[in-house]
Amino acid sequence: MSTDTSASTTPKKWSSAELAELKQTNKPKMTTGRVVLYVFLTVMALGWLFPVAWALYNSFRDYAYTAANGYVSFGGFTLSNYTNAWTRGDFTQLFLNSAIITIPAVAFTLFFSTMAAFVLARFSFWFNLPMLILFTAANLLPQQSLLIPLFRFFREVGLLDTYMAVILVHVAFQTGFCTFVLSNFMKALPKSLTEASLVDGAGVWRQYWQIVLPLCRPPLAALAVLQVTWIYNDFFWAVAFLNSGEKFPITSGLQNLRGQFFTDYNLLSAGSILVAVPTIIVFVALQKQFISGLTLGADKG
């Protein structure tokens, strides 16, 4: 006896009226609490965006015009602020200095943290928990409290006034946080992945490099965006360990745009926008992976 299953396997074709009715049925009701929430989120979003929008607007305005007509005015638009900020701030060299510091620091931080997280997540040793506590506890120390010991150490070993000193400090401080995040993610991965590869003869390095690490792209992208932002915007350690002005990162370029007796805030706004461009590019390039990394596990009950 045969049964015709074509009716059950063929997907139903919804008409436009049915789709509109279904959409209207699933539409959340606008309660008072939801309206208050939307208003609150809108106000907060505008509050966060206003300083950036205001700086962007004034970066295209001439200082003489705003001095005569005030900042709450319209007109005096020019592109000279960006060219002047780039040349006066020596942004070409400063961007290069920031790249020399940021790229290796982020790369080494993520590389070391993935190896440490793999050990913490995949192997059961008695020092796993103390190791994780040691990594996370180091982030609770005020960085300023270690300034003098680190300064003396780098001076003794000959690393003072070098990029390597700044890179090592960033790697040391950021590895703990990244290890904590990645270890939690790796613990959620099925252990059958590494167990099957172990049966096939894969060693520890191959399990880490070819099996676990490719699955960590979302959290690595999220951490990469955060690390680039934190290390790129840092100026404290550069001031502490770099004596030569030509080695300073881009964050020092804004200081070069300040005058001795007055400050051209339009020029400073243009410089601020230029400084922020690399982090915006990194976020846009890794936006999809960044959001995926932040929402990992959000749908698990």
N, C-alpha and C positions, 0 to 999 in steps of 0.2 A: 504494500500500500504506500503510495507516494503522497507527499504533502507539498503543496505549493507555498514556498516561503518567500516568494518575491515581494509580496505585500509588506511582510515584516522587515525585510532587509532594505527595501527602497526608502531613502530618507524622505520625510514629508516636506513638501514645498509650501512654504508659508507665503501667504499673500501680503501685500503691503499694508492692508488694513489690519490683518492679524498681528503683524510685526509691530505696528504702531500701538495696538491695544496691549500687546505683551510688554512693550517698553513702558507704557503708561502705568501698567499694573505693578511693574518692578521698580518704578521710580520712588525713591524715599520720600516720605511725607515731610513737608516743611513745618516742623514743630518750632515752638519758641526757643527751645534749647539749641536746635540746629541753626536757626537764624542768628542767635547770639554768637555761636561758634564761628559761623562764616564771617560775621562782622569783626570779631576779634582777630581771626586769622588774616583778614584783609588789612586791618589796621597795622598788625605786626609786620606783614610783608611790606607795606608801604614805608613803615618806619625803618626797616632794614635797607630798603632800596633807595630811600631819599638821599642819604649822604653820598652814595655812589653816583646817583643821577645828578646831584648838585655839583659834585667835583667834575663829572664829565661835561656838564653844561658850561661851567666856568673855564674849563681848560681850552675851550674854543673862543674865548673872549679876550680882548685886548685890555691890558692893565690900565692904560690911560683912560679908556672909555669907562670902565667900572669905577675908577677913582673919581671921575667927574659926575657920573650918573648913578652910582651906587650899584651894589650887586643885585638888588631887586629891580632889574631893568632888563630891557631886551635890545640887543644890538651889539656892535663892536666885535663881530665874529672874525676870527683869524686862525690860521694854522701855524703861525710862527712860534707859538708857545711850545709845540712839540719839537720843532727843529732846535729851538734855543735850549730846551731842557736836555735834549740828547747831547748837544755839543758842550754846554756848560757843565753838565753833570758827568761828562766822560762815560756815558752809558755803555759804549762799546766794550771798553775794558772791564767795567764793573759787571756787565752781564756775563762776560767770559769768566770772571772770578767766581761768580755765583754758580755757574755751570760746573767749574772745576771742583767746587765744594759739594754741591747738591747731588750731582749724578753719582759719583762714587759712594757718597754717604748713604743714599737711598738704596743703591744696588747692594752694598755690603750688609746693610741692615736687614734687608729682606732675605738675602742669601743665608746669613747666619741664623736668623730667626726661624726660617723654614727648617733648617737642620736641627736646631734645638727643639722646635715644636714636634718634629717627626719622632725624635727620641722620646719625648715626654708622652706622646700620644700612642706610640706603637710598642713600646717596651716597658716592662714592669720591673723597675729597679727600686731599691729602698730610698735612693736619693732623688727620685722624681719629684715628689712633693716639696722637699726642701729646695730643690733647684728652681721650681716654679715660683715658690715664695721669694727666693733670692732675686729672681728676675723682676718680679712685680714690686717688691719692697724698695728696690733701688730707685724706682720712679717716684716714690714718695719723698725722697730726700730733696730738699731745696738745692737747686743747681748752684746757687751762689755760695753755699756753704763749702763746696769743693773747689772753689776758684783758686784759693791760695795753694793748696796741695798740688793741684794739677798744673798750676803755673810753675811752681818749683820743679816738678817732675819733668815737664817739657823743657825747661831751661837746662836741667842737668843732662838730659839725653840728646840735646841739640835740636829739638823739634820746635822750639819757640820761633815765632814769625814764619811758620810754614803752613801750607794748606793742610798737611797731614795731621797737624795738631787739632785743627777744627773738625776735620773729618772723623778722627778717632773719638772725639768727645760726643759727636752726634750719634755715631754708631753705638757707643757704649750706653747712652741714655735711651735710645729709641728701640734697641733690640728687645728689651724686656717687654714693652707694650706689645710689639708685634708678635713675640713668642706666645704671649698669653692669648691673643686673638687667634693665631693660627693653630695653636694646640687644641683649642676648643673646637675649631672647625674639623681638624683631622680626627679627633675622637668621634665625630659624628659619621665619618666615612665607614662603610662596611669593612670589617676586618677580613672578610672572605677575599677581598681583593689582594691583600698582601699574602694571605695564607695560600691562595691558589698559585701566586707567583713563586712562593717559596717551594711548593711542590714541584714546580717546573724548573727549579734550580736557580732562581733569581736571587742574587745576593742583596745585602742591605742597601748598598748604593743604588742598585738597579730598582729596587722597590721604591726608594725615595725619589729618584730622578725621573723614572719613566712611568710610574704608576700613580704615586700620591701627588707629586708636584704638579703635573698637568691638571689635576682636579682642583687645584687651589687657585686657579686664575681669578675667580670673583673676589675672594678675600685679599689676594695679592694686589689686585687693581685698586680696591678700596684703600688698602694701606699705602699703596704707592701715591695716591692722590693726597692723603693726609700727610705722609712723610715729606713729599715735595713741598707742600704748603708750609709745614712747620720749619723745615730746615732752610728753605729758600728765604723765609721771612725773618729768620733769626739773625740778630746783630750782636747779641751779648757776647758769645764766644769769639766772634771775629774781632771785636774790640779788645777782648782780654788777651788773645794769643797772637794777634797780628800787629806788628809795629809799623809796617810799611803801608802807606796810604794806597799805593798802586795794587795792593793785594786785597783790599776791602771788597766785600760783596756789594750787590746792587742796592741793598738797603741803606748804604751810606751815601748813595747818590742824591737822595733827597736833602741831605745836609749841605751838599754842594750848591743847592739851589737857593739856600737862605742867604740873604744879604746881611751885612754887619749892622746896618741901621734900620732897614725895613725889609719886608718879605713880599715878593710878588706872588700872591696866593693863586693867581691864574697859572703862572708858570709852575708853581708847586703842584697844582692839580693835574697839569699835564704830565709832570714827572710821576705822580702817583699812579695815573692810568697806565703809563708805560711800564712801571714796575709790576703792576698787577697782571699784565697781559700774559706772561708765561704760565702762571698758575691757572688762569682761565683756560688757556689752550690745553693744559694737561687735564683739567676737569672735563672739558668738552670731548677730548679724545677718548677718555676712559669713563665717560658718563654711564654708559650701559653696564659695564662691568662694576662700576662703583656702586650703582643702585642695587645690582644683584648681590654684591658683597654685603651691603648694609641690611638687606632683607632676607638673608639666609636664615632659615629656620622660623621665619615669621608665620608660616602656614602649618607648622607642626603643633599638634595638640599635646 
